[in-house]
Amino acid sequence: MSDSETLKPTGARRARSTQTAGPEAQQHLLRAADELFYREGVRTVGVDAVVERAGVNKMSLYRQFSSKDELVMAYLERKDEQFFGYVEKSFAKHPGEPARQLQQYFDDLAVRASVDDYRGCPFVNVSVEFSDTTHPARQFVFRNKERLMARLLELTTAAGADDPVALANGLGLMIEGVYAASQTYGPGCGPILAAPKVAAQLIAAACSGTQAG
């Protein structure tokens, strides 16, 4: 099935059924898409597999999403919310201490990337699957990464880094390295476990008088 196969006329998502079961069916479908797309890939998984995993009939899918592309975008929105939930949860552990907030994120990322079934960054995975940089999914990935870099820059600036942009870029590169290492070396590999220490060294070197912890 083509990724852009139309399931019903454009705009039908706005005319969703008002039945009580609609929102519940949508959540079942999004959870199924989340699991299958993340584990097996967006292009590999067809809508039939999502429907089967969700335990709903196909008409329920037709009522919620007009195409597979629309389902993919809803999946990315869900992942974006989850991702920044992880980010902000890490930062919240050390309010008002930007250098420690940055360090904490790497500590937590190393733990998360050491789980046996970790499949790396869903946005990196999607970007590999869609070669067309103008595709809405690729554009969504760009926005997700831009938002992360902007957040890192806020903290490197607040931490008093000599060159906040350079430090944010270095930390961003390390984050992407953890994602890649989790899939090439495997979850919990040496490079992942080394990331928090390397991050601490970068932060300490860039922030005069700051101990990253």
Number of C-alpha atoms within 10 A of each C-alpha: 11 11 17 12 12 15 19 15 11 11 10 16 17 11 9 15 14 9 8 8 10 16 15 13 20 18 12 18 25 20 17 20 26 21 14 18 22 21 16 12 17 23 15 12 17 17 20 13 14 24 21 13 16 20 13 16 12 15 10 19 25 17 20 23 25 21 22 21 19 19 22 23 14 16 23 21 14 14 18 19 12 11 17 14 12 16 20 13 15 21 21 15 13 15 10 13 15 22 25 22 26 25 28 24 22 26 20 16 21 24 14 15 24 18 13 11 11 17 18 21 19 21 21 16 20 21 18 11 15 15 10 12 12 10 12 15 22 20 13 19 20 16 13 20 15 12 13 17 17 14 14 22 22 15 23 27 18 15 23 16 23 14 13 20 17 14 23 24 15 14 24 16 11 18 20 13 14 27 23 19 19 25 15 10 13 21 26 20 17 12 17 27 19 15 21 22 16 16 23 21 15 16 26 18 16 19 21 12 10 16 14 22 14
